[in-house]
Amino acid sequence: MMTRDEIRELAAFQADESKGACALSFYFQPDPPQDRSHRSEAIVAKDVVKQALKSVAAQGKNGFLHADLDRVLEFATNVRGQARGKGIFACAAQNFWKEYDLPPRLGTTRIYLQPRFQLKPLAAMLGAQPALCVAVVDRQRARFFDLRLDDLREGASIVHLLSRSAASYGYNGYEAGHAERRVSEEALQHFKAVSERLRTDFERGAWERLIIGCHDVNWPEFEPNLHPYVKQRVIGRFSADVASVSNEEIRDRANSVLAKWISERGTSKVCEAIDFAKANGRGVTGLRRVLLALEEGEVQSLFLSESYSAHAVECTYCGHLNAHLVPTCVACAHATRELADVCDAIIPIAIRRNIELFYLRDNADLDRAGNIAALLRFRSDQTRTGKLVAAS
Ligand SMILES: [Zn+2]
């Protein structure tokens, strides 16, 4: 699976069009498991690449692009039985070739030939995904995992085996109570050690959000030991038995907690952005204002309707984006080029700057606000005004 740095590398890539270079992005969507025997995935994949080869030949663009397409065709020809999705990003003219396994949630198999890599399918999966820790805990064990897309990696674990309980010694009365208290004290020390590990890992930037897997009966014992700012980072919990839960189960349970959290967060944050925009505060709506806020470096979270697309122009020299289709750049007077979809320029900016990116489906408020909105870290115009007021 991909790391953030790898995604940023793709977002920073620009094909040198003056040398006829082109960025090829290919997304392979495998058939659902129950349809695997039909092998339509390979037929679709080959067809998509052959169509692209045809249109490239018709435009007389051969050479490097043809070599990239031949290589993708080779992948498509041998794709049988692959359960994972795939992303291939290539530009032979600039000696670039990267391929990544992806979760099989890409929608369709598609190929894009553009000046930049097409990152929307990736952004739709990753845009709002935080660096995630999953901790599976009981009274004597804790296992820690990183979860990125469908990739669950186990890190170190903590084990503090409890003394045998009173019942197993056949104690009763005073001695049984004493033994039980000792076991409770040991469990408490264990929960404290687990909480301390979570705190130090968070402080060194190992994760941004936390999901806990534990028995329901252990949660009230464990939770009070979490440091307040670790507690704030918990996005959900699922019930699990440390000794018997499988990694697949942990991944699936954590992924559904995460999906629910992202969806709820998107819905509530977009309302905030729209309300702030109305109050002239830390929010903006509509393409023109969002582009300005992006250029000012103000954007914290970006919201797009799922099928949003708009024309815009981009300066070929300084990269300034303009929602008005002007022939020359208002910032530097160089020529602009038209973008069929402004998202092709916005998504790489969001990825490079670590902006939280939400795609929202059927959100009436966002539709009314022009299908695009942003929540801001600050407003530079108001910061300046604030300074003036303070100075006077
Ligand atoms: Zn310019």
Residues whose N, C-alpha, C, O or C-beta is under 5 A from the ligand:
A	BS01	ZN	C315 Y317 C318 G319 H320 C329 A331 C332 A333 H334
